Amino acid sequence: SYGERGRNRFGLADMLGNVREWCLDYWDEQGAHESLWTVSKGTRVARNGGHMIADCRCASRSCHPASTPVFYMGFRVLMGVDVSSARSSAASTAPASAPAEGGILAPPETRVAALTTTPKVGEVFTLPLGGNVTMDLMGIPPGEFLLGSTREEQAWAVADGRRKETEIKPEGEAPRKTAIKQGFWLGRTEVTVGQWKQFVTETGYVTDGEKAGESLMPQRGRPPEAKKGTSWRDPGFGFEMQDNHPVSCVSWNDAMAFCGWLEARERKAGRLPPNCAVRLPTEAEWEYACRAGTQTMFWWGDSNDDGKGRLNWDSAGESYKWVSPVDCFGQKGRNGFGLADMLGNLAEWCMDAYDGMGAHEEYWTGDSNARVVARGGSFSENTAGCRCAFRRGNEPSQSVGNRGFRIAVGVALPVAGSPAATTAR
């Protein structure tokens, strides 16, 4: 009866309040279980609450004898895998552990022996890059989310986030329901200096910044300026880059070259699933992975104050003046998919061309002169520039001191300019 306002992000109405709802499990007073609980017998679980405010919380649980009709008890049906025949040996035997701080899903990490086309949340695959250098990839399952930001969020970004309206407009008119139809794997962190060194050692690759003899360096409060002699080897931060720093001053072209090298290496080793490629994430894949099930301004919620201790950005008051080591905030700095530094530290190149009218639900190639997308904000961005929906465009050959990337392993995409690529939002 409350319409759209009474439905949650999955479109479900009355999930709190109205009547309590029967669940399939038997009751365990020690806590809820991840799998169907059938060890104890007698009372069954009821969730939702009912007529008291304190009981109308997502975590509130109660129990009743299965044969007892109660005036405030109801139910809703589920259609899914048949678990009703489970016995105690197959069901969970211990209450679920509390979610890890900083993640909405907080699954236990499971190392897998091979990449698959159906990754699950919490699965980790470690790629060997040679020379004792490795890279962790996190499993990202398919799903749906709302791409972009609301008018209210955009107004906040302009008023409180100190952003020009022209910088916010490219987030689109309104959020659009978007489906990530196929799962993929995404680097737990941005590509590091140590990982990049391994690529350069094997290939002798020379970056766009090295060829030009300069890179664009971020300037707090004003546009970036070209600085002679800066490159990924020395971005000009005033300290020596360590192997656990994310590599910066790499262009989109440079990032694509790294992906091409790694794909050839993995294909030769037989580790790539059929029809999969090593590439940059699409813009929609990146935002979906960044949100990790949330629909808030930041992956942890709507409070910029809660960003402290989670990311390296200009507004968080952290001790890093420039770039920070990857994953330096630990569990608190990882989102619900286990990904670190999805906001702040370095903005990250995406596969797509940049469309000033908004992000695209599918890979978008634009035209041959198009800029390319960078997402996630950086150490030089303020609060409004480190939101899940914030987006920028740069020339693909630009070497920028606050730009980096992370790799994706997913379905192969058509090459730029192919008519198979989508051309409409």
NORMO-V896241 format. One record per helix or strand. SS is the DSSP state (alpha for helix, beta for strand). FROM is the first residue (numbers start at 1). LEN is the number of residues. Records with the same first field share a line. If there is no record, write none. Layout:
BEGIN
SS=FROM-LEN  FROM-LEN
END
This chain:
BEGIN
alpha=3-4  53-3  151-9  165-7  193-11  208-5  252-17  283-9  304-4  330-4  383-4
beta=7-1  13-1  20-7  43-5  61-5  73-2  110-2  123-8  133-8  143-5  176-5  184-4  192-1  214-6  222-7  231-1  234-1  245-2  276-5  298-1  301-1  325-1  334-1  340-1  347-7  364-1  372-4  391-4  400-1  403-2  407-5  422-1
END
